[in-house]
Amino acid sequence: MLIGRGLLAAGLCCVAHPAIAESVWIAGASVAEETDVGWLGRVGPLPGKRLADGWSQSIFVDYVSYEYDAGTQRINGTAKGIKFSIGREFRVERGYLGLGLGVGASQTRLSPDDPGNSNRGTSVHPVGEFQWRSDADATWRSRAYAQYVFGARRSYANAFVGRLLPNGMALGPQLSTGGDPSYRIYGLALALDGWKLGPLDVGVYAGAQHSEGGSTHPEFGFSFSLYRGD
């Protein structure tokens, strides 16, 4: 089950790292009828570097609860995870491209047990990441994130395009998909990006989540980032 891993990392791609920041703390949550996710992480530069200036390192923890059907059984799952990554960001015209490679460990419990689910129990896998984010002042602010967990056949992708508003926020559609061979979701939402709340940079969204072979339910989520000078 990748949804938690993917969503927390998608929060990372929303962050427009300012050159003056030495680290960024990121947290968020997503709530739907069949899938609930929470995450917390930190992104910082490698020694001698600064954010938005080449190499960075990150650590994230997350918790996921979800439900899916396996034949005639309804399976309740919980997953706890941690991920370490090293990333490289490249400045391009009107934005940034990023590549990352890391390792993720997770512990998944299923009730009742589902022997056909390859994610049950404890697993450790390498993780590849790609991200794009436009300049924060772009008329059409955009971001995209994709992740693949090697050996587990898990993937996640998220994309947002929003029109820049006079107050510096951006409003537009957000698309997402994620999962593995046993369970997959698709999401469509209206997202607000760049809401300033004191020292926090907040994003919120509301939309619908559809599970493959299942039904469609409302979904709500938020994320926030806090820049620190360390």
Sine and cosine of phi, psi and omega as CSV:
sin_phi,cos_phi,sin_psi,cos_psi,sin_omega,cos_omega
0.00,0.00,0.90,-0.43,-0.13,-0.99
-0.98,-0.22,-0.20,0.98,-0.23,-0.97
-0.80,0.61,-0.70,0.72,0.01,-1.00
-0.89,0.46,-0.73,0.68,0.00,-1.00
-0.85,0.52,-0.68,0.73,-0.04,-1.00
-0.93,0.36,-0.67,0.74,-0.04,-1.00
-0.92,0.40,-0.65,0.76,-0.01,-1.00
-0.91,0.42,-0.61,0.79,0.00,-1.00
-0.96,0.27,-0.49,0.87,0.10,-0.99
-0.88,0.47,-0.55,0.84,0.09,-1.00
-0.87,0.50,-0.56,0.83,0.03,-1.00
-0.89,0.46,-0.66,0.76,-0.08,-1.00
-0.95,0.32,-0.23,0.97,0.06,-1.00
-0.98,0.21,-0.25,0.97,-0.15,-0.99
-0.99,0.10,0.85,-0.53,0.09,-1.00
-1.00,0.00,1.00,0.01,-0.13,-0.99
-0.87,0.50,0.89,-0.45,0.08,-1.00
-0.97,0.25,0.55,-0.84,-0.06,-1.00
-0.89,0.46,-0.43,0.90,-0.05,-1.00
-0.99,0.15,-0.22,0.98,-0.04,-1.00
-0.99,0.15,0.65,-0.76,0.08,-1.00
-0.98,-0.17,-0.29,0.96,0.10,-1.00
-0.34,-0.94,0.33,-0.94,0.04,-1.00
-0.72,-0.69,0.80,-0.61,0.15,-0.99
-0.99,-0.11,0.72,-0.70,-0.07,-1.00
-0.75,-0.66,0.70,-0.72,0.05,-1.00
-0.57,-0.82,0.30,-0.95,0.03,-1.00
-0.01,-1.00,0.03,-1.00,0.00,-1.00
-0.42,-0.91,0.43,-0.90,0.07,-1.00
-0.67,-0.74,0.71,-0.71,-0.06,-1.00
-0.78,-0.62,0.81,-0.58,0.13,-0.99
-0.62,-0.79,0.15,-0.99,-0.10,-1.00
-0.89,0.45,-0.58,0.81,-0.09,-1.00
-0.94,-0.33,-0.12,0.99,-0.07,-1.00
-0.58,-0.82,0.84,-0.54,0.09,-1.00
-0.84,-0.54,0.69,-0.73,-0.09,-1.00
-0.69,-0.72,0.62,-0.79,0.15,-0.99
-0.64,-0.77,0.57,-0.82,-0.03,-1.00
-0.48,-0.88,0.36,-0.93,0.03,-1.00
-0.51,-0.86,0.69,-0.73,-0.01,-1.00
-0.38,-0.92,0.21,-0.98,0.05,-1.00
-0.75,-0.67,0.67,-0.74,0.07,-1.00
-0.86,-0.51,0.77,-0.64,0.01,-1.00
-0.59,-0.81,0.28,-0.96,0.00,-1.00
-0.98,0.20,0.39,-0.92,0.18,-0.98
-0.94,0.35,0.35,-0.94,-0.01,-1.00
-0.78,0.63,0.76,-0.65,0.01,-1.00
1.00,0.09,0.00,1.00,-0.01,-1.00
-0.90,-0.43,0.14,-0.99,0.09,-1.00
-0.75,-0.66,0.41,-0.91,0.03,-1.00
-0.87,0.49,0.54,-0.84,-0.06,-1.00
0.91,0.41,0.36,0.93,-0.01,-1.00
-0.64,-0.77,0.80,0.60,0.08,-1.00
0.96,-0.27,-0.86,-0.51,-0.19,-0.98
-0.99,0.10,0.61,-0.79,0.04,-1.00
-0.62,-0.78,0.24,-0.97,0.06,-1.00
-0.75,-0.66,0.49,-0.87,-0.02,-1.00
-0.56,-0.83,0.45,-0.89,0.13,-0.99
-0.66,-0.75,0.73,-0.68,0.00,-1.00
-0.72,-0.69,0.59,-0.81,0.18,-0.98
-0.85,-0.53,0.47,-0.88,-0.02,-1.00
-0.44,-0.90,0.28,-0.96,0.04,-1.00
-0.67,-0.74,0.71,-0.70,-0.03,-1.00
-0.74,-0.67,0.68,-0.73,0.22,-0.98
-0.82,-0.57,0.64,-0.76,-0.09,-1.00
-0.39,-0.92,0.21,-0.98,0.04,-1.00
-0.71,-0.70,0.54,-0.84,0.09,-1.00
-0.40,-0.92,0.27,-0.96,0.01,-1.00
-0.99,-0.16,0.74,-0.67,0.11,-0.99
-0.83,-0.55,0.99,-0.12,-0.11,-0.99
0.92,0.39,-0.83,-0.55,0.00,-1.00
-1.00,-0.08,0.00,1.00,-0.03,-1.00
-0.99,-0.14,0.58,-0.81,0.14,-0.99
-0.99,-0.15,0.87,-0.49,-0.08,-1.00
-0.98,-0.21,0.76,-0.65,0.13,-0.99
-0.97,-0.23,0.81,-0.59,-0.04,-1.00
-0.83,-0.56,0.52,-0.85,0.15,-0.99
-0.74,-0.67,0.60,-0.80,-0.01,-1.00
-0.64,-0.76,0.72,-0.69,0.10,-0.99
-0.91,-0.43,0.69,-0.73,-0.07,-1.00
-0.61,-0.79,0.35,-0.94,0.11,-0.99
-0.61,-0.79,0.61,-0.79,-0.06,-1.00
-0.64,-0.77,0.74,-0.67,0.11,-0.99
-0.92,-0.39,0.69,-0.72,0.00,-1.00
-0.62,-0.79,0.47,-0.88,0.20,-0.98
-0.90,-0.43,0.76,-0.65,-0.07,-1.00
-0.80,-0.60,0.38,-0.92,0.06,-1.00
-0.75,-0.66,0.81,-0.58,-0.02,-1.00
-0.94,-0.33,0.66,-0.75,-0.03,-1.00
-0.86,-0.50,0.77,-0.63,0.08,-1.00
-0.98,0.18,0.80,-0.60,0.08,-1.00
-0.78,-0.62,0.08,-1.00,0.00,-1.00
-0.87,0.49,0.83,-0.56,0.08,-1.00
0.95,0.33,0.26,0.97,0.04,-1.00
0.14,-0.99,-0.35,-0.94,-0.06,-1.00
-0.70,-0.71,0.63,-0.77,0.18,-0.98
-0.94,-0.34,0.60,-0.80,0.01,-1.00
-0.69,-0.72,0.59,-0.81,0.09,-1.00
-0.81,-0.59,0.61,-0.79,-0.02,-1.00
-0.61,-0.79,0.45,-0.89,0.07,-1.00
-0.61,-0.79,0.74,-0.68,-0.05,-1.00
-0.43,-0.90,-0.26,-0.97,0.03,-1.00
-0.69,-0.73,0.69,-0.72,-0.01,-1.00
-0.84,-0.54,0.66,-0.75,0.06,-1.00
-0.86,-0.51,0.64,-0.77,-0.01,-1.00
-0.58,-0.81,0.44,-0.90,0.09,-1.00
-0.81,-0.59,0.89,-0.45,-0.07,-1.00
-0.90,-0.43,0.77,-0.64,0.06,-1.00
-0.89,-0.46,0.72,-0.70,-0.03,-1.00
-0.86,-0.52,0.67,-0.74,0.00,-1.00
-0.67,-0.74,0.89,-0.46,-0.14,0.99
-0.92,0.39,0.24,-0.97,-0.05,-1.00
-0.88,0.47,0.56,-0.83,0.01,-1.00
-0.80,-0.60,1.00,0.01,-0.07,-1.00
-0.85,0.53,-0.37,0.93,-0.01,-1.00
-0.99,0.16,-0.08,1.00,-0.01,-1.00
-1.00,-0.02,0.89,-0.45,-0.06,-1.00
-0.94,0.33,-0.19,0.98,-0.06,-1.00
-1.00,-0.06,-0.06,1.00,-0.02,-1.00
-0.90,0.44,0.52,-0.85,0.01,-1.00
0.99,0.17,-0.39,-0.92,-0.04,-1.00
-0.99,-0.16,0.69,-0.72,0.01,-1.00
-0.61,-0.79,0.48,-0.88,0.07,-1.00
-0.73,-0.68,0.80,-0.59,-0.06,-1.00
-0.60,-0.80,0.49,-0.87,0.16,-0.99
-0.95,0.31,0.51,-0.86,-0.07,-1.00
-0.77,-0.64,0.77,-0.64,0.10,-0.99
-0.95,-0.30,0.60,-0.80,-0.08,-1.00
-0.69,-0.72,0.54,-0.84,0.11,-0.99
-0.70,-0.71,0.63,-0.77,0.07,-1.00
-0.55,-0.84,0.44,-0.90,0.10,-0.99
-0.70,-0.71,0.62,-0.78,0.18,-0.98
-0.53,-0.85,0.69,-0.73,0.00,-1.00
-0.98,0.19,0.18,-0.98,0.14,-0.99
-0.87,0.49,0.58,-0.82,-0.07,-1.00
-0.89,0.45,-0.45,0.89,-0.04,-1.00
-0.99,-0.11,0.22,0.98,0.03,-1.00
-0.91,0.42,0.62,-0.78,0.02,-1.00
-0.84,0.55,-0.67,0.75,0.12,-0.99
-0.92,-0.39,0.98,-0.18,-0.01,-1.00
-0.97,0.24,0.70,-0.72,-0.04,-1.00
-0.62,-0.78,0.41,-0.91,0.09,-1.00
-0.42,-0.91,0.46,-0.89,0.04,-1.00
-0.50,-0.87,0.54,-0.84,0.01,-1.00
-0.59,-0.81,0.65,-0.76,0.08,-1.00
-0.65,-0.76,0.61,-0.79,-0.03,-1.00
-0.64,-0.77,0.61,-0.79,0.08,-1.00
-0.71,-0.71,0.74,-0.67,0.02,-1.00
-0.98,-0.20,0.95,-0.32,-0.06,-1.00
-0.93,0.38,0.66,-0.75,0.04,-1.00
1.00,0.06,-0.27,0.96,-0.02,-1.00
-0.91,-0.42,-0.10,0.99,0.00,-1.00
0.82,0.57,0.65,0.76,0.04,-1.00
-0.94,-0.35,0.61,-0.79,-0.02,-1.00
-0.56,-0.83,0.33,-0.94,0.05,-1.00
-0.45,-0.89,0.61,-0.79,0.07,-1.00
-0.59,-0.81,0.59,-0.81,-0.04,-1.00
-0.56,-0.83,0.67,-0.75,0.02,-1.00
-0.58,-0.81,0.60,-0.80,0.01,-1.00
-0.68,-0.74,0.66,-0.75,0.14,-0.99
-0.71,-0.71,0.84,-0.54,-0.05,-1.00
-0.69,-0.73,0.56,-0.83,0.04,-1.00
-0.98,0.18,0.77,-0.64,0.01,-1.00
-0.93,0.36,0.77,-0.64,0.00,-1.00
-0.99,-0.13,0.32,-0.95,0.00,-1.00
-0.83,0.55,-0.46,0.89,-0.02,-1.00
-1.00,0.08,0.10,1.00,0.03,-1.00
1.00,-0.04,-0.17,0.99,0.08,-1.00
-0.99,0.11,0.25,-0.97,0.06,-1.00
-0.77,-0.63,0.64,-0.77,-0.05,-1.00
-0.80,-0.60,0.77,-0.64,0.00,-1.00
-0.01,-1.00,-0.06,-1.00,-0.04,-1.00
-0.98,0.20,0.50,-0.87,0.06,-1.00
-0.77,-0.64,0.78,-0.63,0.01,-1.00
-0.91,-0.41,0.57,-0.82,0.04,-1.00
-0.48,-0.88,0.45,-0.89,0.14,-0.99
-0.47,-0.88,0.57,-0.82,-0.01,-1.00
-0.20,-0.98,0.35,-0.94,0.05,-1.00
0.55,-0.83,-0.35,-0.94,-0.03,-1.00
-0.56,-0.83,-0.05,-1.00,-0.05,-1.00
-0.86,0.51,-0.37,0.93,-0.04,-1.00
-1.00,-0.03,-0.33,0.94,-0.12,-0.99
-0.30,-0.95,0.74,-0.68,0.00,-1.00
-0.59,-0.81,0.57,-0.82,0.04,-1.00
-0.82,-0.58,0.35,-0.94,0.09,-1.00
-0.71,-0.70,0.66,-0.75,-0.04,-1.00
-0.73,-0.68,0.57,-0.82,0.10,-1.00
-0.66,-0.75,0.80,-0.60,-0.10,-1.00
-0.54,-0.84,0.28,-0.96,0.18,-0.98
-0.98,-0.19,0.83,-0.56,-0.13,-0.99
-0.87,-0.49,0.57,-0.82,0.10,-1.00
-0.90,-0.43,0.84,-0.54,-0.13,-0.99
-0.88,-0.47,0.69,-0.73,0.12,-0.99
1.00,0.02,0.44,0.90,0.04,-1.00
-0.98,0.20,0.85,-0.52,-0.01,-1.00
-1.00,0.03,0.84,-0.55,0.01,-1.00
-0.76,-0.65,1.00,0.00,-0.12,-0.99
0.89,0.46,-0.78,-0.62,0.02,-1.00
-0.99,0.15,-0.03,1.00,-0.08,-1.00
-1.00,-0.10,0.58,-0.82,0.15,-0.99
-0.96,-0.30,0.92,-0.39,-0.20,-0.98
-0.92,-0.39,0.60,-0.80,0.17,-0.99
-0.80,-0.60,0.64,-0.77,0.02,-1.00
-0.72,-0.70,0.43,-0.90,0.07,-1.00
-0.48,-0.88,0.39,-0.92,0.06,-1.00
-0.58,-0.82,0.70,-0.72,-0.03,-1.00
-0.12,-0.99,-0.58,-0.81,-0.05,-1.00
-0.76,-0.65,0.57,-0.82,0.05,-1.00
-0.85,-0.53,0.75,-0.67,0.00,-1.00
-0.88,-0.47,0.77,-0.64,0.06,-1.00
-0.99,-0.13,0.68,-0.74,-0.04,-1.00
-0.87,0.49,0.81,-0.58,-0.04,-1.00
0.98,0.22,0.07,1.00,-0.04,-1.00
-0.85,-0.52,-0.64,-0.77,-0.08,-1.00
-0.86,-0.51,0.00,-1.00,-0.02,-1.00
-0.93,-0.38,0.71,-0.70,-0.04,-1.00
-0.68,-0.73,0.38,-0.92,0.09,-1.00
-0.89,0.46,0.50,-0.86,0.04,-1.00
-0.67,-0.74,0.66,-0.75,0.02,-1.00
-0.73,-0.68,0.57,-0.82,0.00,-1.00
-0.39,-0.92,0.30,-0.95,0.07,-1.00
-0.49,-0.87,0.35,-0.94,0.14,-0.99
-0.55,-0.84,0.43,-0.90,0.10,-1.00
-0.59,-0.81,0.44,-0.90,0.02,-1.00
-0.76,-0.65,0.53,-0.85,-0.01,-1.00
-0.75,-0.66,0.88,-0.47,-0.01,-1.00
-1.00,0.04,0.67,-0.74,-0.02,-1.00
-0.76,-0.65,0.53,-0.85,0.02,-1.00
-1.00,0.07,-0.26,0.97,-0.01,-1.00
0.73,0.69,0.00,0.00,0.00,0.00
